[in-house]
Amino acid sequence: MTARLCHLLAALLLSCAAAQAQEMPTPRQGLEVNLGAGPLLYPAYPGARVSRVFPFPVVSGGYGSRVEFDLLDGLRVTALEAAGLSFGPAARLRFGRRTADDRRELHGLRSFSDTIEAGGFIAFERGPFYADATLTQDVAQAHRGLALEARALLSFPLGPLGVEAGPELRVVNRSFAQSFFGIGPINAAASGRPAYSAPGGLERAGGILSAEYRLADRWALRGFAEWARLGDAAARSPLVRDGGSRQQVYAGLFLVWRAW
């Protein structure tokens, strides 16, 4: 009886290990490029109450285990990794702000273009747990700020559906905060809003949920939902107090094709 029970337990453990191995993603070999598109929901401007929806392209992938790129998440190159830790240079696209985004609320306020930020990241991964922090500085002098973004994610498979969820936050310096939430004297006169000098610090904190559903060999549905609450310094801005909102929601659903 004992021997039979041991055999059954061994068989169960082997079957669980096999199932887990099947669920584990295959490590990337060489170049991978994913292309797609779908609707993206986002606030009309940082701190806005009104949201916009527009078609957004997907360009993501990487090269081996060292290079990762995503139009929304940015570019990362792992320079060194050991014992679950990795770090290296990073770059990302940061969307700017234009009066046309909301002519009523942004009338008379400063506009600035989309920009490239560059810096570095450090990450830790152990099993289904992943955490990272990325520090980037505006190199194109659009908002002229610096931002530290951190997140901790837990991933788990649900059959063909892969899910990731966890908290995230963003800390910014004064230049970043002033560009997105501050109002200088000249802009105050032009917009009719009171002047506001936005300090640096915790700009937002919230959480993110993302998922990917494999439709076929090269096709998948990707989606994400992100909620964040603006920190006190950003929330005190007239842009947020009068006609805006501390609650910021982003979401997207994309059909993706693995081109390579």
C-alpha positions, 0 to 999 in steps of 0.5 A: 500500500505504501509503495503504491501511494509513493508511486502515485505521488511520484506520478502526480509530481511528475505530471505537475512538473510537466504541466508547469514546463508546458506553461513556461514561455520558451526563451527567446532565440534571436530576433523577435518582432511583434506588430499590431494595433488596437484602441488605447484609452488615456486621460486627455492630459495628465490630471484630466477628468476627460479620457480619449480613445484612439488607435495605437500601434504595437511594436514590441519584441527583443533580441535574445534575453538581453534586449527588450523593446516596446513602444509603450514600455520603452527599450532596455538592454541588459548589461549584466545579470546574476542571481536574478538581478539585472541592470543596464541602460534604458530609453523610453518615449514620453508623450507631451501635452498640446493645447489641442488635447483639451482646448477648454482646460489647457487654453493659455498653458504651455505645450510641449512635444513628445520626447525621448528619455534615457537612463537606466534600470535595475530589475529582480526576477525570481519565479513568477515574481518580477520587480524593477525600477527605471530612472530616465531623464528627458534628453530632448528638452521637452519637459526637461524633467527626470522620473523614477518609475517602479513596479512589482508584478506577479505573473500566473498562467490561466490556461492559454491566458497569461496574466501579470498584476501588481502595484506601481508608482512614479516619483519625479523631480521639480522640472517634470512636475512643473511641466505637467502640473505647474502654471507659471506667471505668464501662463497664469495670465494667459489662461486665467488660472492661478499660478502654481509652482509644482514641487517634485516627489511622488507624482502617482501611485496605483496598480496595473493588470495586463494579460495576453491570450494566444489565439494561434501560433503567431496571433495574440490578444494583449490587454492592460488596465492601469489605475493611478491616484495622483499625489498631493503635490500634483492634485493641488494643481489648478489643472487637477482641482478645477476641471481635472481628477486625481484618478487616472485610468489607462487601458488598451486592447491590441491584436498582435502578430508575431512577424519574426 
